[in-house]
């Protein structure tokens, strides 16, 4: 089985900076890399500054924010809007995590990469 080199281990375990993340997204063409959710790079570019979960804030703060955002949807003479709900639990539950982690361990991925917070 293919094993990772020491250099690849080093790269995988080094912290990813916010600048690297932004460069990866903004370096793509606007209509490139649609995911299974059909969002292209353009969506992430225009939504870059939007944060949903903020450390130190209560989850109910987000519930109130969602309520406030949805409250005005029935008004006339406003710009077009879109809202959607994504069931992230279904996406994660459909993975066979044990198999995935055993495969990554067999390829000697560093433990730090495999840690789940």
C-alpha positions in Angstrom: 0.0 0.0 0.0 1.2 3.5 -0.8 2.6 5.4 2.2 3.0 9.1 2.8 6.5 10.6 2.7 7.9 12.6 5.6 7.5 15.8 3.6 3.8 15.1 3.0 3.4 14.4 6.7 4.9 17.8 7.5 2.7 19.6 5.0 -0.5 17.8 6.3 0.3 18.7 9.9 1.3 22.3 9.4 -1.5 24.8 10.3 -3.5 26.2 7.4 -3.6 29.9 7.6 -6.7 32.0 6.8 -4.7 33.6 4.0 -4.1 30.1 2.4 -7.8 29.3 2.7 -8.8 32.6 1.1 -6.2 32.2 -1.7 -7.5 28.7 -2.5 -11.1 29.9 -2.9 -10.3 33.2 -4.6 -7.8 31.6 -6.9 -10.5 29.6 -8.6 -12.7 30.7 -11.5 -16.2 31.9 -10.4 -18.0 28.9 -12.0 -15.4 26.3 -11.0 -15.6 23.4 -8.5 -19.3 23.1 -7.8 -19.7 20.7 -5.0 -22.5 18.2 -4.4 -24.5 21.1 -3.1 -24.0 22.8 -6.5 -22.3 25.9 -4.9 -19.5 27.2 -7.1 -16.5 29.1 -6.0 -18.4 32.4 -6.7 -20.8 31.7 -3.8 -18.0 31.3 -1.3 -16.3 34.4 -2.7 -19.3 36.6 -2.1 -20.2 34.9 1.2 -16.6 35.0 2.5 -17.3 37.3 5.4 -20.5 35.6 6.6 -20.1 33.6 9.8 -22.8 31.3 11.2 -21.3 29.9 14.4 -19.2 32.3 16.5 -17.1 30.9 19.3 -18.3 32.3 22.6 -21.9 32.9 21.5 -24.8 30.8 22.4 -26.5 28.7 19.8 -29.8 30.4 20.5 -28.2 33.7 19.2 -28.2 32.0 15.8 -31.8 30.9 16.2 -32.8 34.5 16.9 -30.8 35.7 13.9 -32.5 33.2 11.7 -35.9 34.3 13.0 -35.1 38.0 12.3 -33.9 37.2 8.8 -37.0 35.2 7.9 -39.4 37.7 9.5 -39.2 40.1 6.5 -39.6 37.5 3.8 -43.3 38.3 3.2 -42.8 42.0 2.6 -43.4 43.4 -0.9 -41.1 45.7 -2.8 -37.8 44.3 -1.5 -34.9 42.7 -3.3 -35.2 39.0 -4.3 -34.0 36.6 -1.5 -33.3 33.0 -1.0 -33.2 30.8 2.1 -32.4 27.1 2.5 -31.9 24.6 5.2 -29.3 21.9 4.9 -29.4 18.7 6.9 -25.7 18.2 7.6 -26.3 15.3 9.9 -27.6 13.1 7.0 -24.5 13.8 5.0 -22.1 12.8 7.8 -24.2 9.8 8.9 -24.0 8.3 5.4 -20.2 7.9 5.6 -18.6 4.7 6.8 -16.2 6.5 9.2 -14.5 3.3 10.4 -13.5 2.3 6.9 -12.3 5.8 6.0 -10.1 6.1 9.1 -8.6 2.6 8.7 -7.7 3.4 5.1 -6.1 6.7 6.1 -4.1 4.9 9.0 -2.9 2.3 6.6 -1.5 5.0 4.4 0.2 6.4 7.5 -1.7 9.7 7.7 -0.5 11.6 10.8 -2.6 11.2 13.9 -3.1 14.9 14.1 -4.8 14.9 10.7 -7.2 12.1 11.9 -8.2 13.7 15.2 -11.8 14.7 15.3 -12.5 17.7 17.6 
